Amino acid sequence: MATTLSPTARIGFIGIGTMGLPMALNVLRGGYPLTVYDLSEAALAEAQKSGAKRAASIAELVRDSDVVITMLPDAPDVEAAALGPDGTEANARPGLIYVDMSTIDPVTSRRVGARLAARGIRMIDSPVARGVENARAGTLALMIGGDLATFQEVEPLLRRMADTITHCGELGNGTAMKLVNNFLSAGIVSAIAEAMTIGLKAGLPLDLMVRISGGTGTNNAWLHKLMPGKAFLGDFSPGFMSRLARKDQRLATTLAAEIGVPLTLGAAVLQLLDETTEKYPRDDFTSILRLVGERAGVEIRLSEQNAAA
């Protein structure tokens, strides 16, 4: 029978940004003693107000934790938190579990994991899917890579943040699955943007196209669930910023090149994300709709009445 994490295990959470803060607060609501570290004073103050302890450094957080979670923007940030002189490798006691929930690349995940393992530190990668509202509600989806027993030990902790958790195999496989998922999302959103623009220029109302496609093989969550209540209403507030979507698309295309997978669509979507990020770096990546529509002189937008229909 797998060991289960103590309900009083000390949790350290590094990176309490747009997604990380609500995730950390759900850990806190689960009764776990929580220490947080971030560069944002506002995020630290919010977490402290809810009962978390603030660490002055990553080293302090690691020394005070049984499990360290990272939710960081990119691979260099993860490497610094895990392997830097102020980081996990240098300051953890043997037996600590390191859970990286960032979206990076599987090569980095495996390299970090090997270094930590040499110090008796166990690691799993656990990137997240779904958006900010799910982070608040504790209904994220997690893709896990790493030792099954280690995953099972921390699963009660992860269940504070997610309601859909899938073990994908060895360390790095969770990250690979996340890149596949985001590659699909970016491609679908790009295809929707171009298809709806063609239809609008041809004289078709957006609500008609959405309704008819919902009864065909093109029915999908982006077109018929996620966009009508947000992007199709002109709301591009960030759930997943354009610059982060571009980063993930670049990671996926780099991985494809490394493992010998020729891409055509992936390169075109990356170009769209490059241009979208240049114009709307901190807006949601569905701003691809704006970019494609503006080029053709149309606005891809529903009336609120049609969105509710």
Long-range contacts (C-beta under 8 A, 24 or more apart in sequence): 2-149, 2-152, 2-153, 3-149, 3-152, 3-153, 4-152, 4-153, 4-155, 4-156, 5-66, 5-67, 5-97, 5-153, 5-154, 5-156, 5-157, 6-66, 7-31, 7-32, 7-156, 8-32, 8-33, 9-33, 9-66, 9-67, 9-157, 10-35, 10-64, 10-65, 10-66, 10-67, 11-35, 11-65, 11-66, 11-67, 11-68, 11-69, 11-157, 12-36, 12-37, 12-55, 12-61, 12-62, 12-64, 12-65, 12-67, 12-68, 12-69, 13-37, 13-52, 13-68, 13-69, 13-71, 14-38, 14-58, 14-61, 14-68, 14-69, 14-70, 14-71, 14-72, 14-81, 15-70, 15-71, 15-72, 15-73, 15-77, 15-81, 15-102, 16-40, 16-43, 16-44, 16-46, 16-47, 16-71, 17-43, 17-71, 17-73, 18-132, 18-238, 19-71, 19-128, 19-132, 19-135, 20-71, 21-46, 21-47, 22-132, 22-135, 22-136, 23-71, 23-101, 23-128, 23-135, 23-140, 23-161, 24-52, 24-69, 25-50, 25-52, 26-135, 26-136, 26-138, 26-160, 26-161, 27-69, 27-157, 27-160, 27-161, 28-52, 29-160, 30-157, 30-160, 32-157, 32-160, 35-60, 35-61, 35-64, 35-65, 36-61, 37-61, 57-86, 58-84, 58-86, 58-87, 58-88, 58-91, 59-86, 59-87, 59-90, 59-91, 62-87, 62-88, 62-91, 62-92, 62-96, 63-91, 63-92, 63-93, 65-92, 65-96, 66-96, 66-97, 67-96, 67-97, 67-98, 67-99, 67-154, 67-157, 68-92, 68-96, 68-97, 68-98, 68-99, 69-99, 69-100, 69-101, 70-98, 70-99, 70-100, 70-101, 70-102, 71-101, 71-102, 71-128, 72-102, 73-102, 73-244, 73-247, 74-102, 74-104, 74-247, 75-102, 75-104, 75-105, 75-108, 77-102, 78-102, 78-104, 78-108, 78-112, 79-108, 79-112, 82-112, 82-115, 82-116, 83-112, 83-115, 83-116, 88-116, 88-121, 89-115, 89-116, 89-119, 89-121, 92-116, 92-119, 92-121, 94-119, 94-120, 94-121, 95-120, 95-121, 95-122, 96-121, 96-122, 97-121, 97-122, 97-123, 97-124, 97-150, 97-153, 97-154, 98-122, 98-123, 98-124, 99-123, 99-124, 99-125, 99-126, 99-154, 99-158, 100-124, 100-125, 100-126, 100-127, 101-125, 101-126, 101-127, 101-128, 101-142, 102-127, 103-127, 103-128, 103-175, 103-178, 103-179, 103-182, 103-244, 103-247, 103-248, 103-251, 104-175, 104-251, 105-175, 105-179, 105-251, 105-254, 105-255, 106-145, 106-172, 106-173, 106-175, 106-176, 106-179, 106-255, 107-172, 107-255, 107-258, 109-145, 109-171, 109-172, 109-174, 109-175, 110-171, 110-172, 113-146, 113-171, 113-172, 122-146, 122-147, 122-150, 123-150, 123-171, 124-150, 124-151, 124-154, 124-171, 124-174, 125-171, 125-172, 125-173, 125-174, 125-175, 126-158, 126-174, 127-174, 127-175, 127-177, 127-178, 128-161, 128-162, 128-178, 129-178, 129-181, 131-239, 131-240, 132-239, 133-239, 135-161, 138-162, 138-163, 139-163, 139-164, 140-164, 141-165, 141-166, 142-166, 142-174, 143-168, 143-173, 143-174, 143-175, 143-177, 143-178, 143-181, 144-168, 144-174, 145-169, 145-170, 145-171, 145-172, 145-173, 145-174, 145-175, 145-176, 145-177, 146-170, 146-171, 146-174, 147-171, 176-255, 178-248, 179-248, 179-251, 179-252, 179-255, 180-252, 182-245, 182-248, 182-249, 182-252, 183-248, 183-249, 183-252, 183-266, 183-269, 185-222, 185-245, 186-245, 186-248, 186-249, 186-269, 186-273, 186-285, 186-288, 187-265, 187-266, 187-269, 188-220, 188-222, 188-223, 189-222, 189-285, 189-286, 189-288, 189-289, 190-268, 190-269, 190-272, 190-288, 190-292, 192-222, 192-223, 192-227, 192-289, 193-272, 193-288, 193-289, 193-291, 193-292, 193-293, 193-300, 194-292, 196-289, 196-293, 196-300, 197-292, 197-293, 197-295, 197-296, 197-298, 197-300, 200-293, 200-296, 200-298, 200-300, 201-296, 201-297, 201-298, 205-306, 206-232, 206-300, 206-301, 206-302, 206-306, 207-302, 207-303, 207-306, 207-307, 207-309, 210-302, 227-286, 227-289, 228-302, 228-307, 229-307, 230-284, 230-286, 231-284, 231-286, 231-289, 231-300, 232-289, 232-300, 232-301, 232-302, 232-307, 233-301, 233-302, 233-304, 233-307, 234-299, 234-301, 236-280, 236-283, 236-284, 236-286, 236-287, 236-290, 237-283, 237-284, 238-282, 238-283, 238-284, 239-284, 240-284, 240-285, 241-281, 241-282, 241-283, 241-284, 241-285, 242-273, 242-276, 242-277, 242-280, 242-281, 242-282, 242-283, 242-284, 242-285, 242-287, 242-288, 243-277, 243-281, 243-282, 244-285, 245-273, 245-277, 245-285, 246-270, 246-273, 246-274, 246-276, 246-277, 246-285, 249-273
